[in-house]
Structures are given as C-alpha cells and as structure tokens.
Amino acid sequence: MSDSRVVLLTLLALLAFAGNSLLCRIALAHTNIDAASFTAIRLVSGAVVLWALVMLRNRNRRDGAKAKEHGNWLSALALFVYAAGFSFAYIQLNTGIGALILFGAVQTSMIAFGLWRGERFTPAQSLGLLLACSGLIGLLLPGLSAPPLTGTLIMLAAGVAWGVYSLRGKGAGDPLQVTAGNFGRTVPMALLLSVLLLNQVSLDSAGMFYALLSGAVTSGMGYAIWYSALPLLKATTAATVQLSVPLLAALAGVLLLQEPLTLRLVLASLAILGGIALVLLQPKSSDFH
C-alpha cells in the first residue's frame, strides 16, 4: 500500500473518531432523541456494518482463512458502558470538552494500568503524566467555564470503560472480527437499557439519522478503516496521531455548532495532550477510538 493511501486512511479514521463526538452532541443537544435510543441505534447499526464487512472480507480471502475469535462478553460490557456513558454525557457537555475528557480518561487509565503492572517511566514520561493529570484537574475545577459535574463524571466513566476495552483487546486476534463480535454482544444490553428507560423514549427522524451515521459510518466503517491503516503505522505514530482526535472534535464543535472556545479549554488541551504525548512518544502504544 502506498504512503499516500496510508495517510488518507489514517486521516479518514481520525475524522471518523472525532465525528462520533460531533454526531452525538448534535443529536442529544439539537434533536429530540433520547440518549438510550441513540446508544441502541448506534450499537445495532455499528454491529450490522461491522459484520457485513467481516463477511465480505472473509469471502474475498484467497487463502480461505477464517478468524475464530469473535469477542467476549466482558469486553462487550466495557464497550456498552463506554457507548452509553458517551451518549448520556453529551446531553450536557460541549463537543470538544467531552472528547478531551474522554481521551484524557482513556489514556490516563491505560497508563495507570501499565504502572500498576510494573512499567517504569522515564523522567520525561513522569512529567508528562503529571502534566496531563494537572490539565484534567484544571479543566474540572469550579468556575464559570467549568463543564457540568454530572456530565463530566459520566464521561470519565465512559473513558475508563474504553480504556478497559482497549486493554482487553490487545492481542485478541483479528481486530475487525473481534470488534464486530463485541458490538453484536452489546445489542441486548442496549435494548435492555431502552426498555428500562422506556418512559424517557423520544425519537425523531433527525436524531435517528445522526445515530445511524454514528453507528454505521463513524463507528463501524471508521474502525474498519483504522484497522486497515494500523498495521502499516509505527506503534508510536499510531498512538501519537490519536492526539488530534479531541482537537478535531473541538474545532468541529466551534465551526459547526458555534460552541465557545474558552481559555480554560485551550490550556487544558495543551496540558493534557502535551503530557500524554510525552508518555506516548516512548516506544509503546495505546488505543483510542
């Protein structure tokens, strides 16, 4: 595969990941769809697209090989907690702030797990982790521009859940088929959540359209594109380029939704993303979607 095609696939994947935040925020803030229904439609449509891609890929394999790993229920539960928390948090949070909190929580939880497992950081990595944590704390301190506490806590939980999902997925086999299997397992969980919150169900065509886009395009197809590019990227490159996702989401929120670009958000972004970059630029990698 040519270098230009790798760059294009990587850019499309990063835009898709940022698009998830934008689509969710548009749907929850500007249409009448409820968070549980958005989550269910996103996960169901994502599962359908991913499985269609898996079947198409397997049918076209010349060697006839079929991946045997189809995910598992614990990973699916982590995926569901992420997706549900992501939706409910975006009822209150702006696009950029939500993406930054999510990204910070994902990477911080994965870094913390590495430390707990006995990994040793260089002085630069330790400084980076301290800087990232300081940025998160600064973002969440009380003040006029502070994000709502409830939405923040829910998004932090979603980020930790995605960190768990990413850690469980390391070395789990064919990533596309594993992701498809995990998405499929989240469907009954999402439907159960919708039943439990049946009295809050609210649907409209625009909200359903955004949920379908989020599931089928920016989730299902986005993950497929990312997994096509990932084997061709260096580990440090793959980890570092993901730093652009919260920035892309924030820029989209400012340009398309007229969301404010506050000094607090700018400074917190520099601290969190700069700190995480210091950690990730060492020969190790971590995943964010």
Secondary structure, 3 states (H helix, E strand, C coil): CCHHHHHHHHHHHHHHHHHHHHHHHHHHHHCCCCHHHHHHHHHHHHHHHHHHHHHHHHHCCCCCCCCCCCCCHHHHHHHHHHHHHHHHHCCCCCHHHHHHHHHHHHHHHHHHHHHHCCCCCCHHHHHHHHHHHHHHHHHHCCCCCCCCHHHHHHHHHHHHHHHHHHHHHCCCCCHHHHHHHHHHHHHHHHHHHHHHCHHHCCCCHHHHHHHHHHHHHHHHHHHHHHHHHHHHCCHHHHHHHCCHHHHHHHHHHHHHHCCCCCHHHHHHHHHHHHHHHHHHCCCCCCCCC
